[in-house]
Amino acid sequence: MRKNVWLFSLLLFTLLLSGCGQSIKDPLNWELQDFTFTNQENEKMGLADLKGEVWLADFVFTNCTTVCLPMMANMTDLQEQLKKEGLDVKIVSFTADPAYDSPEVLKSYAENYGADLSTWSLLTGYSPETIDKFAMENFKTIARKPADQDQAMHGTSFFLVDKNGVVMKDYDGLKPPVDDIIADAKILVSEE
């Protein structure tokens, strides 16, 4: 009997410890450089505004005829799932075509998908060269619009960023692993 009590106590202690201090598995740990761009409300927004927030980032553009359509639909669905879970996770989409995507165009585009713009910012207000360099240096992805084409080239990942502006994970934005994203977001939101 004593042995059973001892084993039960050990098991309970182990379970309690395993629930504490969860962390992201295989984090990327890419520290973001400071930025200030313009959001869909024509207001300046940057890394300082996101300090203390957990957020998801991606790269899209409004004239996209291929991958942006499912990415926007998937991010909108993910936004709803995060809300249902009670998770305060912001979304930041960077346009890969800043010459065309004005704040007004981005706002209309997001509204067409049913995005909740109270927690979703779509950023523009930079040169094509700036976003290409920013995407590569910070998110290790491409965001380039060749001058002679109407379509931009960009990565299709969703990036999870912690409260300190560090990219922790990337996920397939075309087939996002929603359960994994939510589980990882829960860990980051609960961190002090």
C-alpha positions in Angstrom: 0.0 0.0 0.0 2.8 2.4 0.9 4.5 1.6 -2.4 1.3 2.5 -4.3 0.9 5.8 -2.5 4.6 6.6 -3.2 4.2 5.7 -6.9 1.0 7.7 -7.2 2.7 10.7 -5.5 5.7 10.5 -7.9 3.4 10.2 -10.9 1.4 13.2 -9.8 4.5 15.3 -9.1 5.8 14.4 -12.6 2.6 15.4 -14.3 2.6 18.7 -12.4 6.1 19.5 -13.5 5.4 18.5 -17.1 2.6 21.1 -17.2 4.9 23.9 -16.1 7.3 25.7 -18.3 6.2 24.4 -21.6 8.1 25.8 -24.5 8.0 25.9 -28.2 9.6 22.8 -29.8 12.5 23.5 -32.1 12.1 27.3 -32.0 13.5 29.3 -34.9 14.6 32.2 -32.7 14.9 34.8 -35.5 15.0 38.2 -33.8 13.2 40.8 -35.9 14.7 44.2 -36.8 12.8 47.3 -36.0 10.3 48.5 -38.6 7.7 51.1 -39.0 5.3 50.8 -42.0 1.7 52.0 -42.7 -1.4 50.0 -41.9 -4.8 49.8 -43.6 -6.0 52.7 -41.5 -3.2 54.8 -43.0 -1.5 54.9 -39.5 2.1 54.2 -38.7 2.7 50.8 -37.2 5.8 49.0 -36.2 7.6 46.5 -34.1 7.3 48.8 -31.0 3.5 48.6 -31.4 3.6 44.8 -31.2 5.8 44.7 -28.1 4.2 42.4 -25.6 1.9 40.8 -28.2 2.0 37.4 -29.7 1.3 37.7 -33.5 1.2 35.8 -36.7 2.8 37.2 -39.9 2.6 36.5 -43.6 3.2 38.0 -47.0 0.4 38.5 -49.5 -0.7 41.0 -52.1 -4.2 42.0 -53.4 -3.7 41.3 -57.1 -2.4 37.8 -56.4 -4.1 35.2 -58.6 -2.7 32.1 -56.9 -1.5 31.4 -53.4 -2.8 34.5 -51.6 -6.5 33.5 -52.0 -6.2 30.3 -49.9 -3.7 32.0 -47.6 -6.1 34.8 -46.8 -9.0 32.4 -46.3 -6.8 30.2 -44.1 -5.7 33.1 -42.0 -9.2 34.4 -41.6 -10.3 30.9 -40.4 -7.3 30.8 -38.1 -8.3 34.2 -36.7 -11.7 32.8 -35.8 -10.2 29.7 -34.2 -7.9 31.8 -32.1 -10.8 33.9 -30.9 -12.8 30.8 -30.0 -9.9 29.6 -27.9 -9.8 33.0 -26.2 -6.3 33.7 -27.4 -5.2 37.3 -27.9 -3.0 36.8 -31.0 -2.6 39.6 -33.5 -2.1 39.1 -37.3 0.2 41.2 -39.5 0.2 40.8 -43.2 2.9 42.5 -45.2 2.1 43.3 -48.9 4.6 42.1 -51.4 3.3 44.7 -53.9 3.5 48.1 -52.0 3.3 50.1 -55.2 -0.3 48.9 -55.8 -1.5 48.0 -52.3 -2.4 51.3 -50.7 -4.0 51.3 -47.2 -7.4 51.6 -48.8 -6.9 48.7 -51.2 -5.6 46.5 -48.3 -8.5 47.4 -46.1 -11.1 46.5 -48.8 -9.2 43.3 -49.6 -9.2 42.1 -46.0 -12.9 43.1 -45.5 -13.8 41.0 -48.5 -12.4 38.0 -46.6 -14.3 38.8 -43.4 -11.1 39.6 -41.5 -11.5 41.2 -38.1 -9.4 44.3 -38.5 -9.4 45.1 -34.8 -6.7 42.5 -34.5 -5.4 42.2 -38.1 -3.0 44.8 -39.6 -2.1 44.9 -43.3 1.1 46.8 -43.9 2.4 48.8 -46.8 4.2 52.2 -47.2 7.6 50.9 -48.2 9.5 50.4 -51.5 9.6 47.0 -53.2 13.3 46.8 -52.4 12.6 47.5 -48.7 10.1 44.7 -48.3 12.2 42.2 -50.3 15.2 42.9 -48.0 13.1 43.0 -44.9 11.4 39.6 -45.7 14.7 37.9 -46.4 16.6 39.3 -43.4 13.8 38.8 -40.9 11.6 36.0 -42.1 14.1 34.1 -44.4 11.6 34.3 -47.2 11.1 36.2 -50.5 8.8 39.1 -51.1 9.8 40.4 -54.6 7.8 41.9 -57.4 9.7 41.9 -60.7 9.3 45.2 -62.5 8.1 43.6 -65.7 5.4 41.4 -64.1 2.0 42.0 -62.4 2.5 39.1 -59.9 4.9 39.2 -57.0 6.8 36.3 -55.7 6.6 35.6 -52.0 6.7 32.8 -49.4 3.6 31.1 -48.3 4.4 30.5 -44.6 2.6 31.8 -41.5 5.1 32.9 -38.9 4.5 32.9 -35.2 6.2 35.8 -33.3 6.6 36.0 -29.6 6.0 39.0 -27.3 9.7 40.1 -27.7 9.6 40.2 -31.5 11.3 36.9 -32.1 10.0 34.5 -34.9 9.5 31.2 -33.1 7.9 29.0 -35.7 6.8 28.9 -39.3 3.9 26.9 -40.7 2.5 26.1 -44.2 0.1 28.8 -45.0 -1.6 26.8 -47.7 -2.4 23.9 -45.4 -1.9 25.3 -41.9 -1.7 22.9 -39.0 -4.3 24.8 -37.0 -4.0 22.6 -33.9 -0.2 23.1 -33.8 -0.5 26.8 -34.3 -3.0 27.1 -31.5 -1.0 24.9 -29.1 2.2 27.0 -29.8 0.2 30.3 -29.5 -1.1 29.2 -26.1 2.5 28.6 -24.9 3.6 32.0 -26.1 0.6 33.9 -24.7 1.0 32.3 -21.3 4.7 33.4 -21.1 5.5 36.4 -18.9 
